[in-house]
């Protein structure tokens, strides 16, 4: 007789307590052989053995391979990292496991491994969610992920899905994904989208028609680009979240769908903020800064991240500062559209240092010029600003000179110091000019060295020689410069 590892007690009990599906219940209880033995006149010792023989017959008739199957079952779960107690708990929670052959269970384990769920993660998944081995809906889902999505969906994402979603909700997953692709999401981006949403909320629980409606609604405001850049939009409830948030922004824009779409494409995460949150920011800009809805939307258009700035820690103090500098509502609007980062930067880690540098070179605090200066340096780092000031001082300029140049050309303090040094060296070394000319025309340092300064200087030098005004040389448009160049060439030719 073949032997196999002794099956766990719970498994043998459950198997032996069930009559064979292939043998009628009455036959299992009273077969011809057992009746003959029980009713014959043989010595009683034979009759006493009959029940034992009867039990053995039940085992043989009900499942010839039960000891092998149950042992293999136990071995399989041992391989996954589960002990006998864990296995008993699994079978109790999901009796359907008893109906699966070892071959099918091993095939399911192999499928899960093929999409990256293995080792301790697989053990944990099976322990928490035994239906992942028994449910028929799992195989089609895994085949789609493995074959159609190249198995690139994050295994952790798949594990979360299996643990939080009943298998019946996996049906139709492939159709919903294909709907997103047909709606315009590039195939090479679809895995990125799936890896960054709550698959249960975004796809499994959401009807096909609802996803179709969402894609159609967003098509007016940037569509798939918005989804690709911020996939969690697919998690949103259409009527309770997405539509009210978009419509609030649309109303603020005066009904301009293109402008509303521009905001969402620039910052898709804008949609994660509740209407009440955005409304409170808008109301502050209305009441405290004196701006109208059109002006507020213009600021949002250039700086959508305004919704992430704290109203009391950033917005109110910054607007109060601009008021102290003498700016009215119209000037505040112009300032915020040119230097919107002023609303988002840290005061202690950024603005405070820049204010100190500006005061050090001679700016007067709480003046309109001071506000313009701080607006000009919002796009540069404190370190860069310090290097620029130190560069000018190293060339012999005083703080008063730096102040004068920054008033005439506020952007000068945000330029790259290495680039500035190259231009100063070219001005003095190649063009033979004095540094003092920068006091009259600091905008010289804002032009590109190769394509503007060198090019125009070389052209003019050949025609009229040295001594040309650097202001006139650089400030005229390319079209006018080309026409003047042609006229001067014709004039020189006539002289010959």
C-alpha positions, 0 to 999 in steps of 0.5 A, a space after each residue: 500500500 502506498 503511503 503519503 504524508 499524514 494529512 492534517 486532522 481537519 482535512 481528513 475529518 472534512 473529507 471522511 465526513 462527506 459521502 462520495 459523489 460517485 457512490 450513492 449514499 445508500 450504497 455507501 452505507 450498505 453495499 452488497 458485500 457489507 450486507 452479506 458479511 453482516 447477515 451471514 452466519 459466520 462466527 461473530 468475530 467476522 461480524 465484528 470486523 464488518 464495520 471496520 471493513 465498511 469504513 475502509 470501503 467508504 474511504 476507498 470509494 469516496 476518494 481513492 487519492 484523498 491521502 495524496 491530495 490532502 498531503 500535497 495540499 498541506 505541502 503547497 501551503 507549507 511552501 507558501 510559508 503557512 503552517 498547519 494552523 494557518 492552513 486550517 484557518 484558510 480552509 475554514 474561511 474559504 471552503 471553496 479551496 477544498 473543491 480545487 485540485 492541487 494542480 489548479 492551486 499550483 497553477 494559480 500560485 504560478 499566475 500570481 508569481 508571473 505578475 510579481 506577487 511572490 515570497 512573503 507578499 504572496 504568503 501574506 496575500 493568501 493568508 489574508 485573502 484565500 479567495 485569491 486562490 479559489 475565485 474563478 475571476 482571478 485568472 482572466 484578470 491576471 492574464 490581461 495584466 500579464 499579456 495585455 499590460 506586459 505584466 508592468 502593473 506594480 505588484 504592490 498595487 495588484 496586492 492591494 486590489 486583491 485584498 480590498 476587492 471581492 473577485 466579482 468586481 474584477 469582471 470587466 476590468 479589461 474593458 474599462 482599461 481599454 475604454 481609457 485607451 480608446 479615450 486617448 490615453 497612450 498605451 505606453 502611459 496606461 500602466 502609469 495611470 493604473 499604478 497611480 490610482 485606487 484601482 478599486 475606486 477608479 475602475 472596479 467599483 465604477 460602472 463602465 458608463 461612469 468611466 465613459 462619462 468622466 472621460 467625455 466630461 474632461 475632454 472639454 478641459 484637457 482630457 487625457 492629458 489631465 488624467 495622465 498627469 494626475 491619475 487620481 482624478 479617476 478616483 473622484 466621484 463625478 457628481 459629488 467631486 469632479 463636476 462641482 470643482 471644475 464648474 466653480 473654476 469655470 464660473 470664476 473664469 467667466 465661462 471660458 472653457 479653454 482658460 479653465 482647461 489651461 489651469 487644469 493642464 498646468 496643475 491637474 492637482 488643482 482638482 483635489 481641492 474641495 470647492 469650499 477650500 478654493 472658495 475661501 481663497 477667492 473670498 480673501 482675494 476679493 475682500 482683502 486685496 480688492 480684486 474682482 473675479 476676472 483678476 483672481 482667475 488671471 492670478 490662478 491662471 499664472 499661478 494655480 498653486 495659490 490654492 496650496 498656500 495657507 490663507 492665514 500664514 501666507 496670503 494675508 501677510 503677503 497682501 498686507 505687506 504689499 499694502 504697506 508698500 503703498 500698492 493699491 488693488 490694481 497694483 497688487 494685481 499687476 504685482 501678483 501676475 508678474 511675481 506670483 511666487 511671492 505668495 508661495 515662498 517661505 518667509 523664514 527660508 527665502 523672503 526674509 533673506 532677500 529683504 535683508 539683501 535689498 535693504 543692505 544695498 540701499 532699498 528703503 523698506 515699505 516703498 513701491 520700489 521695494 515691492 518691485 525689487 522683491 517681486 523681481 527676485 522671487 524667481 532666484 535663490 538667496 545664494 544666487 542673489 548674494 553671488 550677483 551682488 558680490 560679483 558687482 562689488 568685486 568689479 568696484 561697484 558700490 552698493 549704491 551703484 548696484 541699487 541704481 542698476 537694480 532700479 533701472 533693470 530689476 531683473 539684474 539681481 536674478 541673473 546667473 553670476 557666471 553669465 554676468 561675468 562673461 558679459 562684463 569681461 566681453 564688454 571691457 575686454 573685446 568691446 573696450 568699454 568702461 564699466 560705468 556704461 552699465 550704470 546707464 544701460 544695465 539691461 546690457 547684461 540681460 541680452 544673450 552673449 553669442 546670439 545678440 551681443 557678439 553678433 551685433 557688435 561684429 556686424 556694426 564694427 565692420 560697418 561703422 567701426 568703434 564707438 557705437 552706443 550699446 543701448 542702440 546696438 542691442 535694444 532695437 528689434 531684429 527686424 529694424 536691426 536688419 534693415 539698418 544693416 542693409 541701409 548702412 551696407 548700401 551707403 558704404 558701397 556708394 562711397 566706394 
